[in-house]
Amino acid sequence: MARGGEADAQHLVPGFPDLDSANAYAEARTRASLEKLRAEGQDPAELKRLWQLYGEDCCVVGNPFAASAKLDRFIAEPASEGLVDWPALSPERLGLTGRRFHVAALVIDQQNRSVWVGGFLTWPERPANEALFNHFHEAALGAFANQGIRDADPVSLHVTQIHELPHPPRPPADQPLSNWLVEVDFVCHGVEFGVPLDAVFAWPEEPSGEALDAMTHVMMADALSVRGDGPSWASESEIRWLVVKPTSDPPTYPAG
């Protein structure tokens, strides 16, 4: 809710096998964001205000269900750990793949020297600065060394951008998969950017329809995030040409 006005404030979680599974995930994740803000002796109105500022409001696409409709009950009835374990209800099952992010950050050492670090990573939740500092520590030392700085002692990390990315579509279970090269040339007029892209996906048959749409969407979202514009611009982009063909190359996005 705190990032509601930002371009990438909404995040789509695809791949649920049925409506009930999606509803359960939305309820557990919304409730988890409420429980993080709960404090002993807290006034219910204050907890509700905090959730409206900093919580997560999950709804199910194509269904009128919104977990926030049950917010007053959630406030009145503190949840056990099992009721807020939304990763266990995710399509990835227990966070085996987690949430996808692209990060760009500046690492500074004790002498106020700095290097850029970042890239794609998967994380159970939106990573905090301390976690990112630990994750990119070795990469920062390597970047300092590439500049001829061998005595760097990183002390802080400043995130310049972090975008949560859509997941690639999950192929149907229990079907033999083939690898498909997807080539797309797109343009986003809103940010005046376009570039040809290619990626390999594992899929039972030649991708088409919703599956192909999801593949091209994740490719464009990743490219726009690396550039710094953010994944939401993928929905505003125009595909100029699109080619799909079989390949023996390994998947760019593993089937998980």
C-alpha positions in Angstrom: 0.0 0.0 0.0 2.9 2.4 0.7 4.0 2.1 -2.9 0.5 2.4 -4.4 1.3 5.4 -6.5 4.4 3.9 -8.1 4.5 2.5 -11.6 5.4 -1.1 -10.5 3.2 -1.1 -7.3 1.1 -4.0 -8.6 2.6 -7.5 -8.9 0.9 -10.4 -10.7 1.4 -13.9 -9.3 0.3 -16.4 -12.0 0.1 -20.2 -12.1 -2.7 -21.1 -9.6 -4.4 -24.4 -10.5 -7.9 -23.1 -9.5 -9.8 -20.2 -8.1 -9.9 -21.6 -4.5 -6.1 -21.8 -4.5 -5.8 -18.2 -5.7 -8.3 -17.0 -3.1 -6.4 -18.8 -0.2 -3.1 -17.3 -1.3 -4.6 -13.8 -1.5 -6.1 -14.1 2.0 -3.0 -15.5 3.6 -0.7 -12.9 2.1 -2.9 -10.0 3.0 -3.3 -11.3 6.5 0.5 -11.8 6.8 1.1 -8.2 6.0 -1.4 -7.2 8.7 0.3 -9.4 11.3 3.6 -7.8 10.7 2.2 -4.5 11.8 0.4 -5.8 14.9 1.8 -4.8 18.4 0.7 -5.6 21.9 -1.9 -3.3 23.3 -2.5 -1.8 19.9 -5.8 0.0 19.2 -7.6 -1.8 16.3 -8.1 1.5 14.5 -4.4 2.2 14.6 -3.6 -1.3 13.2 -6.1 -0.7 10.4 -4.5 2.7 9.7 -1.0 1.1 9.5 -2.2 -1.6 7.2 -3.7 1.0 4.9 -0.3 2.6 4.7 2.0 -0.3 4.7 0.1 -3.6 4.1 -0.5 -5.7 1.0 -4.0 -5.8 -0.5 -4.3 -9.0 -2.6 -7.1 -9.7 -5.0 -7.9 -12.4 -7.5 -8.0 -11.4 -11.2 -11.3 -12.3 -12.8 -13.0 -12.8 -9.5 -14.6 -10.2 -7.2 -12.6 -11.6 -4.2 -10.5 -9.1 -2.3 -8.9 -10.2 1.0 -9.2 -6.7 2.4 -13.0 -7.2 2.6 -12.2 -9.4 5.6 -9.8 -6.9 7.2 -12.0 -6.1 10.2 -12.2 -9.8 11.1 -8.5 -10.3 10.6 -7.8 -7.3 13.0 -10.1 -8.8 15.6 -8.7 -12.3 15.3 -4.9 -12.5 15.4 -3.7 -15.2 13.1 -1.6 -18.2 13.9 1.6 -18.8 11.9 -0.2 -21.4 9.7 -2.8 -19.0 8.6 -0.3 -16.5 7.2 2.1 -19.0 5.5 1.3 -17.7 2.0 4.6 -19.1 0.5 3.2 -22.5 1.2 0.2 -21.6 -0.9 2.1 -20.2 -3.8 2.4 -21.9 -7.2 6.1 -22.4 -6.5 5.3 -24.3 -3.3 7.3 -23.3 -0.3 9.1 -20.6 -2.2 11.1 -23.0 -4.3 11.5 -20.2 -6.9 10.3 -17.2 -4.8 9.7 -13.7 -6.2 11.7 -12.3 -9.0 13.5 -8.9 -8.7 15.9 -6.8 -10.6 18.2 -4.6 -8.4 20.6 -1.8 -9.1 22.6 -0.6 -6.1 25.7 1.4 -5.1 28.1 -0.1 -2.7 30.4 2.3 -0.8 33.6 1.5 1.1 35.2 3.1 4.1 37.1 5.5 2.0 33.9 6.6 0.3 34.7 4.9 -3.0 31.8 3.3 -4.8 30.9 0.6 -7.3 27.7 -0.5 -9.0 26.2 -3.9 -8.3 22.9 -5.6 -9.1 21.1 -7.9 -11.4 18.3 -10.5 -11.3 17.6 -12.5 -8.2 14.9 -14.5 -6.6 13.9 -13.9 -3.0 11.1 -15.1 -0.7 10.1 -11.4 0.0 11.2 -8.0 -1.1 14.8 -8.0 0.0 16.0 -5.5 2.7 19.2 -3.4 2.3 21.1 -5.6 4.8 20.2 -8.8 2.9 21.2 -7.1 -0.4 24.5 -5.9 1.1 25.4 -9.5 2.1 24.2 -10.9 -1.2 26.3 -8.5 -3.3 29.3 -8.3 -1.0 31.5 -10.5 -3.1 30.3 -8.9 -6.3 31.2 -5.5 -4.9 34.7 -6.7 -4.0 35.2 -8.0 -7.5 34.0 -4.7 -9.0 36.4 -2.7 -6.8 39.2 -5.1 -7.9 38.3 -4.4 -11.5 39.0 -0.7 -10.8 42.4 -1.6 -9.3 41.2 -1.2 -5.8 42.4 -4.2 -3.8 41.9 -2.8 -0.2 38.2 -2.0 -0.4 36.1 -2.6 2.7 32.4 -2.2 1.8 30.4 -0.6 4.6 27.0 0.3 3.0 24.7 -0.3 0.1 22.3 2.2 -1.4 19.5 0.8 -3.6 18.9 3.0 -6.6 16.1 0.8 -8.0 14.4 -2.5 -7.3 11.7 -3.8 -9.5 9.6 -6.9 -8.8 9.2 -8.9 -12.0 6.5 -11.2 -13.3 7.1 -14.9 -13.4 7.3 -16.7 -16.7 4.4 -19.1 -17.3 4.7 -22.5 -15.8 4.3 -25.4 -18.3 1.5 -27.9 -17.8 2.6 -30.7 -15.4 3.4 -34.2 -16.5 3.9 -33.5 -20.1 7.2 -33.8 -22.1 8.7 -30.4 -22.8 10.5 -29.1 -25.8 12.6 -25.9 -26.0 11.3 -23.0 -28.0 13.2 -19.8 -29.0 11.0 -16.8 -28.8 12.2 -13.7 -30.7 10.3 -10.4 -30.3 10.9 -6.9 -31.4 9.0 -4.4 -29.3 8.7 -0.7 -28.7 7.4 1.2 -25.7 6.4 4.7 -27.0 5.8 6.0 -23.4 9.5 5.8 -22.6 10.8 5.9 -26.2 12.5 2.6 -26.0 12.5 -0.5 -28.2 14.8 -3.4 -28.8 14.8 -6.9 -30.2 14.8 -9.7 -27.6 15.1 -13.4 -27.6 14.7 -16.1 -24.9 14.2 -19.8 -24.7 11.2 -21.4 -22.9 10.4 -25.0 -22.2 6.8 -25.8 -23.3 5.0 -29.0 -24.5 4.1 -27.6 -27.9 4.8 -24.5 -29.9 3.7 -21.7 -27.6 0.7 -19.6 -28.6 -2.2 -17.6 -27.2 -2.0 -16.8 -23.4 1.2 -18.8 -22.9 3.1 -16.8 -25.6 1.6 -13.6 -24.4 3.0 -14.3 -20.9 6.4 -15.2 -22.3 6.7 -12.0 -24.3 5.4 -10.0 -21.4 8.1 -11.3 -19.0 10.8 -10.7 -21.6 9.7 -7.1 -22.1 9.3 -6.5 -18.4 12.8 -7.7 -17.7 14.3 -5.5 -20.4 12.4 -2.4 -19.3 13.5 -3.1 -15.7 17.2 -3.4 -16.6 16.9 -0.1 -18.4 15.4 1.5 -15.3 11.8 2.1 -16.4 10.1 -0.7 -14.6 8.1 -3.8 -15.6 4.7 -2.1 -15.7 5.7 -0.5 -19.0 5.6 -3.9 -20.6 1.8 -3.6 -20.6 2.1 -0.4 -22.6 4.4 -1.8 -25.2 3.8 -2.7 -28.8 5.1 -5.9 -30.4 6.4 -5.2 -33.9 7.2 -8.7 -34.9 7.3 -12.1 -33.2 8.9 -15.4 -34.2 8.8 -18.8 -32.4 10.9 -21.7 -33.4 12.3 -24.9 -31.9 15.8 -24.9 -30.5 18.2 -27.2 -28.7 19.5 -24.3 -26.5 18.7 -24.6 -22.8 15.9 -22.5 -21.3 16.6 -18.9 -20.4 13.7 -19.3 -17.9 13.8 -22.8 -16.4 10.5 -24.6 -16.0 11.1 -24.7 -12.3 
